[in-house]
Amino acid sequence: MSTEAREKESDAAAAAPAEPLRLLAEDADDLHIISAALQDAILRPVDIVWEPAARRVTLKLSRFCWECGGTRVMAAMQFGDVIAVKSRRLPRLPESALELLAMDFVPDEAPGGRVIMMFAGGGDLRIDVECMDAVLTDLSERWPARVAPTHLSREADPA
């Protein structure tokens, strides 16, 4: 396929109406699906809200829509039944950009465990949950992404 044909296909996908994404995670497999949908999402530390009394964590993200041909959409991810939240090597400045790479679930005493959110640069956020209860939903209309994320293949990585 020529570059011109790919660009036309990408423009058509970006212009096509799409239903807002709404996903629920009740186990590790569900969370991996949400993780794929959130790969390369961008957020800031100020967009992470931990409400201990309500036992929930809410994140506001700019989600890269891999399924929609290179657009972005504002989305929210919320975890319920949260026991604790810890971060490691994440920037502390409220407006710092964080790029989400992936999420994983590490089971503990059933049905609880830890959700690990891994960010570019090596930082992570750990959310301890009594049970997996998470939801992801798109909040806005899509807009064209200024830049599509790129990932080096292992063969191209000199390390």
N, C-alpha and C positions, 0 to 999 in steps of 0.2 A: 504494500500500500504506500503510495507516495505521501510526502510530507503535507502537501496541499490537501489531499483526501483526508488525512488524519485530522488536520486543523478544521476542515468542514464538519467532520463527524463529531469532533469535540465541541464545536460551536453549536451544532444541532442538539447535542445532549445537554449542554448548558442551558439552552433556550427552552427545552421541553419541560412541561410542567411535571413535577414529581411530588408524590405524597410525602409529607414529613415523616421522617424515620421515628418510630416509637418501638423501643425494645425493652424487654423485661428479663432480668437475670435472677434465676433461683438456684443455679448451681454453677460449677466451674465451666462446663461446656457453654452455657449461656453467656457467661462473662467473656469467654474467648471470642464469641461472635461480636459482642459489643467492643471488645478490644480492637478487633479488625476494623470496625466502623470508625473508631476513634484514632487510628494510627495517624500520626502527624497533626493531631489537634493542637491548637495553641491556646494557652491560658496564662494567667498571671497569678502570683501568690494571693493577691487580693480577691481573686475569683474563686478561692477555696474557702467555704464557710462551714465551720464545725460548730454545731449546736449541741453541746453535751446534754442539756436538759431534755431536748427532743430526741436525742440519740440518732442524729442524722448528720451527714456530710453532703453538701451540695457544691457542685462545680459548674461554672459557666465557661464554655469552650467555644472557640471558633473551629468547627469541624471541617476538615478537608473531605469533600464528597468524592471518594474514589469511584463510587457507583454512578455518579452523575457527570462524568466527563470534565473534571477540573474546576469545580465550583467550591465555594465555602458556604457555611450556614452557621448561625449561632445555635448552640445546643446546650442542654443542661443534663447533667448526670447526678443522680441522687442515690445515696446509700442509706438504708434504714438499719435499725438494730445495731448501731455502731457503739462499741465499747470504748475504743481508744483510737487516737490518730497520732502518728509520729512521722517526722520527715528526716531525711538524711541528705546532706549536701545539696539542698535546694536553696536558691537565692532568697534572701530575706527582704530585699527591696520590693515593695508592693507592686510596682509596675514592671518588674523583670519578666521577660518572656520565657515561658516554659513550653517545650515541645514534647508532647506525650508520644512515646514509642510503642508501649504495650502495657497490658494489665495481665496479672496472673492471680490465681487463687491458691493459697496454701492451706489445705484443710488442717484443722485442729480438732478439738473435741467436737464430735458431730452434734449439730450441723454447722458449727462455727468454724472460723478460720481467719485468715488474713488476706486482704486484697492488697496486692503490691502494684503500684503504678510507677512504671519506669520512664524516666525522662532523659532526653538527650543531654549529654554532659555528665551522666553518671548519677544524678540525683534520683531519689525515689520517695514516694509517699506510701506509708503503710496504714491501712485502715482495718482495725480488728473488728470483726462482726460476730454477733451471736449466731446469726444465720445469714445466708446470702439473700439479700433483698435489695435489688438495685434496678433503676430504671434510667433509660436514656431517651430523650425526646428532642427533636428539632424545634426551635423556637421562632425562626425567622424565614424570610424568603431567601433563596440562594442568590449569591452574587459571584461573578467571575473571580477566580483566584488570580492574584498578581503573579505568583510563581507556583509551579507545581513542585511538590517535594521530590527529591531524588535520593536514591539509596544506592550506595556502592555495592557491587557484588563482591563476594569473598575473593574472586579471582582478581578483581581490580584493586583490592586492598593490599598495599605494599607491606603491611605488618605481618 
